[in-house]
Structures are given as C-alpha cells and as structure tokens.
Amino acid sequence: MATMEECRDALDRLSDNLARAEGDVHAAAALDRSLSCHITDLDVTFAGRLQDGRIEVHDTASGPPREKAQIRLAMKGDDLVAMVAGELNFAKAWASGRVRLEASFRDLLRLRTLL
C-alpha cells in the first residue's frame, strides 16, 4: 500500500508532467479549477487547484473531501502511483471503476485529452 508521502510525490510528479506537456494535453490541463484527490485506502484527501497546467495542493485532510471541488478524483494510493509511473492506464482504470473522476460535462470533455 502506497504511503501518504508517496501519493503526495506522485501528485507533484503529475503536476510536473502536466506543466511540461504540449499541444492538446497542455490545453486540457490549462484549466483553473478546484481539485480534490481522495486516496480511499488511506482515507486522506489532497485538495487544491489545477491552474496554469499545474496541480497545486493546498491542504491535506483525513477523510473524504470536506468541500465539493470542481474536479474530483478518488482512487487507491497504489493506483495513483502506478498511473503517474506509466504502469496503469488512466482510461482503463476509470472504465473499470478503479478510479473515479467527477467533473462538469464541459470539464470532462476538456479533460478527455488527458485520458
């Protein structure tokens, strides 16, 4: 089971990857939205913003998200670490229910480029 530190590091690496992206991926990540990532097996939530192509984590709290973010992710820590490492395909994990992604329909259309 991934630790909280490993999950935070994975989010930082994901942020770095998004910041370096080009073309359609960069455009999709250039949203300005509140974001939460609930790590279900650790029962911890990282909350922050997706802004200027980066993920900025502002808060870490026990339990599910306290407030409803505009983009909401939920998954096990091992799945987050594996996705960022390129060992787990996000679209397949999402389709199989291993990863939950909730957002407005418009945001989902923009984010589909990242899938």
C-alpha positions in Angstrom: 0.0 0.0 0.0 1.4 3.4 -1.0 2.1 5.9 1.8 0.7 9.4 2.1 4.2 10.7 1.2 4.3 8.5 -2.0 0.9 9.8 -3.0 1.9 13.4 -2.5 5.1 12.8 -4.5 3.0 11.2 -7.3 0.8 14.3 -7.4 3.9 16.5 -7.6 5.3 14.4 -10.5 1.9 14.5 -12.2 1.9 18.3 -11.9 5.4 18.5 -13.4 4.3 16.2 -16.3 1.3 18.5 -17.0 3.4 21.6 -16.9 5.8 20.1 -19.5 3.0 18.9 -21.8 2.5 20.4 -25.2 -0.4 20.7 -27.6 -3.8 19.3 -26.8 -2.6 17.9 -23.4 -1.3 21.3 -22.4 -4.5 23.0 -23.4 -6.6 20.5 -21.5 -4.5 21.0 -18.3 -4.7 24.8 -18.6 -8.0 24.9 -16.7 -8.4 26.9 -13.5 -10.5 24.6 -11.3 -10.6 23.4 -7.7 -9.4 19.9 -7.4 -9.5 17.1 -4.8 -7.9 13.7 -4.8 -9.3 11.3 -2.2 -7.0 8.3 -1.6 -9.5 5.8 -0.5 -7.3 3.2 1.2 -5.5 5.8 3.3 -8.8 7.8 3.8 -7.0 11.1 3.1 -7.8 13.9 0.7 -5.4 16.2 -1.1 -7.2 19.4 -2.0 -6.0 22.3 -4.2 -6.2 23.8 -7.7 -5.5 22.8 -11.2 -4.2 26.1 -12.5 -1.9 27.1 -15.4 -1.2 23.5 -16.2 -0.1 22.6 -12.7 -1.6 20.9 -9.7 -1.1 23.0 -6.5 -2.0 21.1 -3.4 -3.1 23.5 -0.6 -4.5 21.1 2.0 -4.3 17.5 3.2 -7.1 16.3 5.4 -8.3 13.0 6.8 -11.4 11.5 5.3 -13.3 12.4 2.2 -13.3 15.9 0.7 -14.7 18.5 3.0 -15.9 20.7 0.1 -17.1 19.7 -3.3 -14.2 20.5 -5.7 -14.9 21.2 -9.4 -12.7 18.2 -10.4 -12.9 15.3 -8.0 -10.7 12.2 -8.2 -10.9 9.1 -5.9 -8.6 6.0 -6.1 -6.3 3.8 -4.1 -2.8 5.1 -3.4 -1.1 2.3 -5.3 -3.3 3.2 -8.4 -2.2 6.8 -8.3 1.5 5.9 -8.0 1.1 3.4 -10.8 -0.7 5.8 -13.1 1.9 8.5 -12.7 4.7 6.0 -13.3 3.0 4.9 -16.5 2.2 1.4 -15.2 -1.6 1.9 -15.2 -3.6 3.4 -18.0 -6.0 6.1 -16.6 -8.7 5.4 -19.1 -8.7 1.6 -18.4 -8.6 2.3 -14.6 -11.5 4.7 -14.9 -13.6 2.4 -17.1 -13.1 -0.5 -14.7 -14.1 1.7 -11.7 -10.6 1.7 -10.0 -10.5 5.4 -10.5 -13.5 7.8 -10.1 -13.4 11.1 -11.8 -16.3 13.6 -11.3 -16.5 17.0 -13.0 -18.8 19.1 -15.1 -19.7 17.8 -18.5 -17.7 20.6 -20.1 -14.6 19.9 -18.0 -14.9 16.2 -18.7 -14.8 17.0 -22.4 -11.6 19.0 -22.0 -10.0 16.5 -19.7 -10.7 13.6 -22.1 -7.5 14.6 -23.9 -5.6 13.7 -20.7 -7.1 10.2 -20.8 
